Amino acid sequence: MSKLFIIGNGFDLAHKLDTRYKDFKKFMYENAYGKPFDEDRQEEIEPQMPALPEGKIFTKKGTIYNFAGAMRLLYWMINKVACENNDIEWNEFEALLQKLDYAGVLLECEKTEDRAASRLRDVFETLEHVFFEWISEVDISKDILKKPYLERVMNQKEVLVLSFNYTETVEKVYGVCAKNVCHIHGKREENYEKRLTRGLSSFGEDNSRLIVGYAPADFKPEEKFNANIKNSDLYGRLVFLYSLLQKDVGIVMSENESFYDGLRTSNIHKVYSYGYSYPEEDKVQIQEVCKALKEGNQKPESIVWYLHQYDEENKNFKFEKKLREWGFQGDFGRYSDY
């Protein structure tokens, strides 16, 4: 009889890792501007749109590109839609990516820049690279205090983990076997120096991509753009640019099919979630979990899905409602760190 853990960024935060959106924002700012980030400083945001960097130049020795300039433009665009808020959660940040003012930036750039759409594409592709570099530098080597209950429950061979994190915290801190952990959005490389020898890349462990972006269902071009844009040459370029930051859910699911098959044969009777808020962006992945539990258990109604008591009870009730809508047929419970 196996147990399934589903973990989100709250799991890393509970173990004192610097994986908040504001930590990423700080990294992005300091690399873009070359000076320390101050949360209370309002002049950090440029009043005017930063210049669009020249396009990438590919040589035998690597890629020549103004990454700092690309980060400045990205930082500026993200701050505009985030209203300078440092405390948003990751799923909120990813949802904001489809609200970036691509049209305004492209229209402004095309007044003076050649190949503006192509150069703007290079800027957006930089986001994944920057994210990879930041998450690869998060330090898990320091002493991390284990949660007593998790230590007892996870110290078992039959534990499976569906992780929406890019870090190997659950493997390093609790000793869960790596083959029992599915990093659904990719896993960073533990050997960061090894990655640097390949040049800047957005690929993680075993060359898997780190999936960052918003759900395709969130983007409706027919609603987003007015008639003038939809009837212009700009429309096709905008739809393409928005597609660069979409999560390809189909590829995500196909690449992790073996994990879901394993859920069907593991006779799981208990599911635990920790630091995970069940965002709509992950609906397909959780629906597949519910489907696998149903198909892999003769009595799916006997499965118990445990939600962490750290979350307010009204939040947990909302999570329960979502899980019912997404196909879970069992019962619900609560658990704490002790």
Backbone torsions as a table, in degrees:
resi	resn	phi	psi	omega
1	MET	NA	122.6	-174.5
2	SER	-105.6	164.2	175.1
3	LYS	-119.8	146.4	176.4
4	LEU	-117.2	128.2	172.8
5	PHE	-107.3	136.1	174.1
6	ILE	-117.1	118.3	-175.3
7	ILE	-122.0	143.1	176.4
8	GLY	-120.3	-167.9	-175.0
9	ASN	-62.5	-25.9	177.4
10	GLY	-60.4	-25.2	176.9
11	PHE	-65.8	-47.0	178.2
12	ASP	-66.2	-40.1	180.0
13	LEU	-64.2	-38.1	178.8
14	ALA	-65.0	-21.0	178.0
15	HIS	-102.5	22.8	170.9
16	LYS	64.6	32.1	175.3
17	LEU	-93.2	146.9	-177.2
18	ASP	-87.6	73.7	-175.4
19	THR	-120.8	22.7	175.6
20	ARG	-76.0	162.3	174.6
21	TYR	-56.8	-40.1	-177.7
22	LYS	-66.2	-25.9	175.6
23	ASP	-69.7	-39.7	176.4
24	PHE	-66.5	-41.9	179.2
25	LYS	-60.9	-41.9	178.1
26	LYS	-60.8	-46.4	179.2
27	PHE	-60.2	-44.1	-177.7
28	MET	-64.4	-44.2	-179.3
29	TYR	-63.7	-47.6	-175.3
30	GLU	-66.5	-31.7	177.2
31	ASN	-79.3	-27.9	179.8
32	ALA	-78.4	-39.0	-173.2
33	TYR	-110.0	-10.4	176.6
34	GLY	68.5	29.4	177.6
35	LYS	-148.3	159.4	-176.0
36	PRO	-61.2	147.9	179.9
37	PHE	-91.4	133.5	178.7
38	ASP	-122.9	114.5	-177.2
39	GLU	-58.9	-30.9	-174.5
40	ASP	-88.7	-4.4	-177.0
41	ARG	-87.8	120.1	-176.3
42	GLN	-84.7	-21.6	-176.5
43	GLU	-77.8	5.1	-179.4
44	GLU	-67.9	-19.4	-177.1
45	ILE	-98.4	123.0	-178.8
46	GLU	-68.3	135.8	179.7
47	PRO	-67.5	-31.1	179.7
48	GLN	-106.9	153.3	179.2
49	MET	-62.5	128.3	176.8
50	PRO	-61.7	158.0	-178.1
51	ALA	-65.4	147.0	176.2
52	LEU	-77.9	121.7	-178.2
53	PRO	-64.6	155.7	172.6
54	GLU	-61.5	158.0	-179.5
55	GLY	-67.9	165.3	-179.9
56	LYS	-69.1	145.2	173.7
57	ILE	-118.9	122.9	-176.9
58	PHE	-100.7	126.4	178.7
59	THR	-127.5	173.2	178.7
60	LYS	-64.7	-26.6	-178.4
61	LYS	-89.9	-6.1	179.2
62	GLY	139.2	-167.3	-176.5
63	THR	-100.2	131.2	174.9
64	ILE	-100.3	119.6	-177.0
65	TYR	-161.0	147.9	178.3
66	ASN	-85.9	78.1	-177.6
67	PHE	-64.2	-35.5	178.9
68	ALA	-63.0	-41.6	177.7
69	GLY	-64.1	-40.1	177.7
70	ALA	-63.9	-40.2	179.2
71	MET	-66.4	-36.1	178.5
72	ARG	-62.5	-43.3	179.9
73	LEU	-67.6	-43.0	177.2
74	LEU	-61.1	-45.4	-179.3
75	TYR	-59.2	-43.4	-179.9
76	TRP	-63.9	-45.8	-178.7
77	MET	-65.5	-42.6	-178.6
78	ILE	-66.5	-41.1	-179.5
79	ASN	-63.8	-33.1	179.8
80	LYS	-62.7	-42.9	-177.4
81	VAL	-85.4	-23.0	178.3
82	ALA	-86.3	-2.5	180.0
83	CYS	54.5	36.1	177.6
84	GLU	62.2	20.5	-178.5
85	ASN	-81.6	124.7	179.7
86	ASN	-91.5	-10.4	-167.9
87	ASP	-105.1	14.8	178.9
88	ILE	-73.0	154.6	178.3
89	GLU	-85.7	166.1	-175.0
90	TRP	-60.8	-42.1	-179.4
91	ASN	-65.0	-30.4	176.1
92	GLU	-70.3	-39.0	177.6
93	PHE	-62.0	-46.2	-178.9
94	GLU	-63.8	-37.3	177.9
95	ALA	-65.8	-31.9	-179.8
96	LEU	-67.9	-22.7	-176.5
97	LEU	-61.5	-28.4	178.9
98	GLN	-84.5	0.4	176.6
99	LYS	-103.6	-0.6	177.8
100	LEU	-58.4	144.2	-175.4
101	ASP	-83.4	68.5	179.1
102	TYR	-60.2	-43.0	-175.8
103	ALA	-62.6	-46.6	-179.8
104	GLY	-62.3	-42.5	-179.8
105	VAL	-66.7	-43.6	-178.0
106	LEU	-66.1	-42.5	178.2
107	LEU	-61.6	-41.5	179.5
108	GLU	-66.1	-42.1	-177.5
109	CYS	-69.2	-37.8	-175.2
110	GLU	-69.2	-10.9	176.0
111	LYS	-67.9	-33.7	-172.6
112	THR	-128.3	-13.8	-171.5
113	GLU	-108.9	137.0	171.4
114	ASP	-80.4	147.7	177.1
115	ARG	52.0	42.3	-174.9
116	ALA	-60.9	-42.0	-178.0
117	ALA	-63.3	-42.0	179.5
118	SER	-64.8	-41.5	-179.4
119	ARG	-71.1	-33.1	176.4
120	LEU	-69.6	-33.0	174.8
121	ARG	-59.9	-43.2	177.6
122	ASP	-59.7	-36.7	179.0
123	VAL	-64.2	-47.3	-177.4
124	PHE	-67.0	-35.5	177.9
125	GLU	-66.5	-23.1	178.2
126	THR	-65.1	-28.8	-177.8
127	LEU	-56.4	-45.2	-179.6
128	GLU	-65.0	-39.0	178.4
129	HIS	-64.4	-45.1	-178.9
130	VAL	-64.4	-41.8	178.9
131	PHE	-61.0	-43.1	179.5
132	PHE	-60.3	-45.6	-178.2
133	GLU	-62.7	-42.3	-179.6
134	TRP	-64.5	-51.1	-175.0
135	ILE	-66.7	-26.3	179.1
136	SER	-72.1	-17.9	-179.2
137	GLU	-96.7	-3.4	177.0
138	VAL	-65.1	128.1	-171.1
139	ASP	-90.6	114.7	175.1
140	ILE	-108.2	5.0	-178.0
141	SER	-78.3	-19.6	-178.6
142	LYS	-70.8	161.5	178.3
143	ASP	-65.5	125.1	-179.7
144	ILE	-118.5	127.0	-179.3
145	LEU	-74.3	123.4	-179.9
146	LYS	-76.9	150.0	173.0
147	LYS	-82.8	123.9	-173.0
148	PRO	-52.7	-45.6	-177.6
149	TYR	-67.2	-43.2	179.2
150	LEU	-62.3	-39.0	179.4
151	GLU	-60.8	-39.8	-180.0
152	ARG	-70.2	-43.4	-173.4
153	VAL	-78.9	-36.4	-176.4
154	MET	-80.9	-14.3	-179.5
155	ASN	-81.9	51.7	-178.7
156	GLN	-142.4	143.9	-174.8
157	LYS	-66.2	-28.7	-172.6
158	GLU	-85.9	10.1	179.7
159	VAL	-80.0	130.4	172.9
160	LEU	-113.4	148.2	-177.6
161	VAL	-132.3	127.8	170.1
162	LEU	-104.6	108.3	-174.7
163	SER	-106.6	129.0	173.4
164	PHE	-95.7	12.0	177.8
165	ASN	-100.1	161.6	179.9
166	TYR	-98.8	-7.5	-175.8
167	THR	-95.9	160.2	-178.4
168	GLU	-99.4	35.7	-176.6
169	THR	-58.5	-47.0	-175.5
170	VAL	-65.4	-32.1	178.1
171	GLU	-74.3	-45.1	-174.6
172	LYS	-76.1	-39.9	-174.7
173	VAL	-82.4	-40.8	-174.6
174	TYR	-109.0	-1.6	175.2
175	GLY	70.5	21.4	177.0
176	VAL	-67.5	133.2	-178.5
177	CYS	-59.0	131.6	-175.7
178	ALA	-57.6	-34.0	-178.4
179	LYS	-71.3	-11.1	177.2
180	ASN	-95.8	2.8	-177.3
181	VAL	-114.4	128.1	175.8
182	CYS	-107.7	111.5	173.7
183	HIS	-88.5	92.9	-168.0
184	ILE	-62.9	-27.3	179.3
185	HIS	-108.0	18.0	178.6
186	GLY	98.8	162.5	-179.1
187	LYS	-128.2	134.7	179.3
188	ARG	-65.5	162.9	173.0
189	GLU	-80.8	132.9	177.3
190	GLU	-74.2	-34.0	179.5
191	ASN	-92.7	89.1	-174.7
192	TYR	-65.6	-36.5	-179.3
193	GLU	-62.5	-34.6	178.6
194	LYS	-61.7	-39.4	-179.7
195	ARG	-65.3	-36.6	-176.9
196	LEU	-64.1	-28.1	179.3
197	THR	-69.1	-17.9	178.4
198	ARG	-92.6	-2.8	-174.1
199	GLY	86.6	169.5	-177.3
200	LEU	-60.7	125.6	-175.3
201	SER	-144.0	155.2	178.2
202	SER	-106.4	24.2	-178.6
203	PHE	-104.2	141.1	-178.0
204	GLY	-105.7	-150.8	-177.7
205	GLU	-53.8	132.9	179.8
206	ASP	59.0	30.1	177.6
207	ASN	62.3	23.3	176.4
208	SER	-82.4	143.8	179.0
209	ARG	-74.7	150.5	170.6
210	LEU	-92.2	115.4	-172.9
211	ILE	-84.7	112.8	178.0
212	VAL	-129.6	128.5	178.5
213	GLY	156.9	-173.7	-177.8
214	TYR	-104.9	162.1	-179.1
215	ALA	-72.0	135.9	-179.5
216	PRO	-54.3	-32.1	-178.4
217	ALA	-64.2	-21.2	-179.3
218	ASP	-74.6	-17.3	-175.3
219	PHE	-105.0	116.1	179.8
220	LYS	-124.7	92.1	-174.8
221	PRO	-59.3	-30.9	-178.8
222	GLU	-66.9	-22.7	178.2
223	GLU	-96.9	-24.4	-171.7
224	LYS	-79.7	-35.4	-172.9
225	PHE	-109.0	147.7	178.5
226	ASN	-80.0	174.2	-174.5
227	ALA	-62.7	-36.3	-178.8
228	ASN	-61.7	-42.0	179.6
229	ILE	-71.7	-42.9	-177.9
230	LYS	-63.6	-25.2	-179.6
231	ASN	-97.8	11.1	-178.1
232	SER	-111.9	170.5	176.6
233	ASP	-66.6	-19.5	-177.8
234	LEU	-67.7	-28.2	-172.3
235	TYR	-58.2	-50.1	-178.2
236	GLY	-61.2	-39.3	179.8
237	ARG	-66.9	-38.0	179.6
238	LEU	-67.1	-44.4	178.8
239	VAL	-59.7	-40.3	178.2
240	PHE	-64.0	-45.5	-178.1
241	LEU	-62.8	-41.5	178.3
242	TYR	-63.9	-32.8	-177.8
243	SER	-66.8	-20.9	-176.6
244	LEU	-65.8	-26.2	-177.4
245	LEU	-109.9	23.0	174.9
246	GLN	-93.1	143.1	172.1
247	LYS	-78.5	129.1	175.3
248	ASP	-87.4	89.1	-174.4
249	VAL	-61.5	-35.2	-179.9
250	GLY	-60.3	-44.9	179.1
251	ILE	-67.3	-42.0	178.6
252	VAL	-55.7	-45.6	-177.3
253	MET	-69.7	-42.5	-178.0
254	SER	-66.7	-35.8	-179.6
255	GLU	-71.0	-19.9	-178.3
256	ASN	-115.8	22.1	-177.7
257	GLU	-60.6	-35.9	-177.8
258	SER	-64.9	-33.0	178.4
259	PHE	-65.9	-45.1	179.5
260	TYR	-65.8	-35.4	174.8
261	ASP	-61.8	-37.4	178.2
262	GLY	-64.3	-34.1	177.4
263	LEU	-62.9	-33.5	-178.1
264	ARG	-71.0	-21.7	-176.1
265	THR	-111.7	8.3	-173.5
266	SER	-101.6	-0.4	177.6
267	ASN	52.8	52.6	-177.2
268	ILE	-76.6	130.9	178.2
269	HIS	-119.0	-11.9	179.8
270	LYS	-135.4	133.5	176.3
271	VAL	-123.1	133.9	177.7
272	TYR	-122.8	140.4	171.2
273	SER	-121.8	146.3	-177.0
274	TYR	-142.7	121.4	176.0
275	GLY	65.1	30.8	-176.2
276	TYR	-127.9	133.0	-171.4
277	SER	-109.1	11.5	175.5
278	TYR	51.7	56.5	-179.5
279	PRO	-71.3	155.3	179.2
280	GLU	-59.6	-29.0	-179.5
281	GLU	-60.6	-24.6	-177.8
282	ASP	-104.1	14.1	-175.2
283	LYS	-54.6	-46.2	-176.4
284	VAL	-62.3	-41.9	-178.9
285	GLN	-64.5	-41.6	-178.6
286	ILE	-75.0	-35.2	174.6
287	GLN	-58.8	-39.2	179.6
288	GLU	-68.4	-33.9	174.3
289	VAL	-61.2	-49.4	-179.3
290	CYS	-59.9	-40.8	178.8
291	LYS	-64.7	-43.6	-179.8
292	ALA	-65.0	-39.6	178.4
293	LEU	-63.4	-40.8	179.8
294	LYS	-65.6	-43.9	-177.6
295	GLU	-74.4	-23.0	-175.9
296	GLY	-99.9	8.0	-177.8
297	ASN	-137.4	128.7	-179.5
298	GLN	-66.6	-25.7	178.3
299	LYS	-127.6	75.6	-177.7
300	PRO	-61.0	-23.7	178.8
301	GLU	-70.2	-13.6	-179.9
302	SER	-87.8	-8.3	179.4
303	ILE	-72.1	139.6	177.8
304	VAL	-113.3	129.1	178.6
305	TRP	-105.5	111.5	-175.2
306	TYR	-95.3	126.9	176.5
307	LEU	-104.2	146.0	-175.0
308	HIS	-75.4	139.9	-177.6
309	GLN	-72.6	-11.5	178.1
310	TYR	-60.6	-37.2	179.6
311	ASP	-71.1	143.2	177.7
312	GLU	-60.4	148.1	-173.9
313	GLU	-61.4	-34.9	178.9
314	ASN	-66.7	-31.0	174.4
315	LYS	-67.0	-43.8	-179.5
316	ASN	-62.3	-36.7	177.1
317	PHE	-64.8	-36.3	176.3
318	LYS	-66.6	-39.1	177.6
319	PHE	-63.0	-42.2	178.8
320	GLU	-60.2	-43.3	179.9
321	LYS	-60.6	-44.5	178.4
322	LYS	-61.4	-45.6	-177.2
323	LEU	-63.0	-36.4	175.0
324	ARG	-62.7	-45.4	-179.6
325	GLU	-65.2	-29.0	-177.7
326	TRP	-90.4	2.4	169.4
327	GLY	113.6	3.0	-179.9
328	PHE	-76.9	132.5	-174.5
329	GLN	-110.1	-5.5	-174.8
330	GLY	-87.0	-155.3	-177.2
331	ASP	-106.0	172.1	179.6
332	PHE	-121.2	151.2	176.9
333	GLY	-144.8	-179.7	178.6
334	ARG	-129.0	155.6	174.4
335	TYR	-150.1	162.0	179.6
336	SER	-124.6	-177.2	-179.3
337	ASP	-76.2	-9.7	-171.4
338	TYR	-119.4	NA	NA
